[in-house]
Structures are given as structure tokens and as C-alpha cells.
Amino acid sequence: MNEYQYPLDLDWTTEEMVIVMNMWESLEKANEQGINNQEFLKTYQEFKTVIKSIGEEKRLGREFEKASGYSLYRTVQAAKKNTNKMLKMNG
């Protein structure tokens, strides 16, 4: 397990926290060992049901990137363009 804290909002419901946690875990997976591209995009769609504003998404993405080095924005963009079954970011 990684040593950094995932960006979470204590006002979220447990269900919303689980959805956001899944996003961070999928983002790590995409950057570390690779993840099914459709699975990643599905997780992102669920994430967008919790994080509706682009401003909040950017803020959380920046916090996560500062902690982990992984960019939510770049990874999502790569997934949208990816024609392969697997998504693996190259550092």
C-alpha cells in the first residue's frame, strides 16, 4: 500500500467515498501495472457522478498528482484515445 493519503471529502457519503477511492486505485493501476481500458473509463464515469464540477475534479486531480505523481487528466485523456484493451501509462 502506498504511503500517501487519497484526496477525499468528509462531506461525501460512504458510497461516494468508495467511488472516489476506486478512481484513485484505478488511476494507480493504470500507471503502475496497467488496467482494462473499459474498466478504467467506467470507473471514471462513476467518479463523475460524485465529482460533477470540472473545478472540483481538477482540484482533486492536482491533490492526487502532488501525492502520487499520477495525473488524472493525462490518464483519462490517454484512456479516451486508447484503442487497446489495456491502458498502461508510460511514466
RAJOMO-V240867 format. One record per residue. N is the residue number from 1. RES is the residue in three letters. PHI is phi in degrees with one decimal (999 if undefined). Layout:
# RAJOMO-V240867
((N & RES & PHI) (N & RES & PHI))
This chain:
# RAJOMO-V240867
((1 & MET & 999) (2 & ASN & -80.2) (3 & GLU & -86.1) (4 & TYR & -93.3) (5 & GLN & -89.3) (6 & TYR & -75.9) (7 & PRO & -68.8) (8 & LEU & -135.5) (9 & ASP & -113.4) (10 & LEU & -68.5) (11 & ASP & -80.1) (12 & TRP & -69.0) (13 & THR & -72.9) (14 & THR & -57.7) (15 & GLU & -60.3) (16 & GLU & -64.6) (17 & MET & -62.0) (18 & VAL & -61.2) (19 & ILE & -61.7) (20 & VAL & -68.5) (21 & MET & -59.3) (22 & ASN & -59.3) (23 & MET & -63.5) (24 & TRP & -63.9) (25 & GLU & -65.9) (26 & SER & -65.8) (27 & LEU & -64.0) (28 & GLU & -60.6) (29 & LYS & -59.9) (30 & ALA & -60.8) (31 & ASN & -90.9) (32 & GLU & -99.7) (33 & GLN & -122.9) (34 & GLY & 102.8) (35 & ILE & -147.2) (36 & ASN & -60.0) (37 & ASN & -60.7) (38 & GLN & -63.8) (39 & GLU & -61.2) (40 & PHE & -61.8) (41 & LEU & -67.0) (42 & LYS & -65.4) (43 & THR & -61.9) (44 & TYR & -65.6) (45 & GLN & -60.0) (46 & GLU & -64.9) (47 & PHE & -55.6) (48 & LYS & -68.3) (49 & THR & -73.8) (50 & VAL & -93.3) (51 & ILE & -100.2) (52 & LYS & -81.8) (53 & SER & -89.2) (54 & ILE & -65.0) (55 & GLY & -62.8) (56 & GLU & -67.7) (57 & GLU & -59.7) (58 & LYS & -63.0) (59 & ARG & -62.8) (60 & LEU & -64.1) (61 & GLY & -59.6) (62 & ARG & -64.3) (63 & GLU & -60.6) (64 & PHE & -66.4) (65 & GLU & -65.1) (66 & LYS & -62.9) (67 & ALA & -77.2) (68 & SER & -110.7) (69 & GLY & 87.2) (70 & TYR & -102.1) (71 & SER & -94.1) (72 & LEU & -61.4) (73 & TYR & -59.0) (74 & ARG & -63.0) (75 & THR & -69.6) (76 & VAL & -64.1) (77 & GLN & -59.9) (78 & ALA & -64.1) (79 & ALA & -64.6) (80 & LYS & -65.9) (81 & LYS & -90.1) (82 & ASN & -65.9) (83 & THR & -103.2) (84 & ASN & -87.1) (85 & LYS & -68.7) (86 & MET & -103.0) (87 & LEU & -112.5) (88 & LYS & -138.2) (89 & MET & -79.4) (90 & ASN & -104.8) (91 & GLY & -16.6))
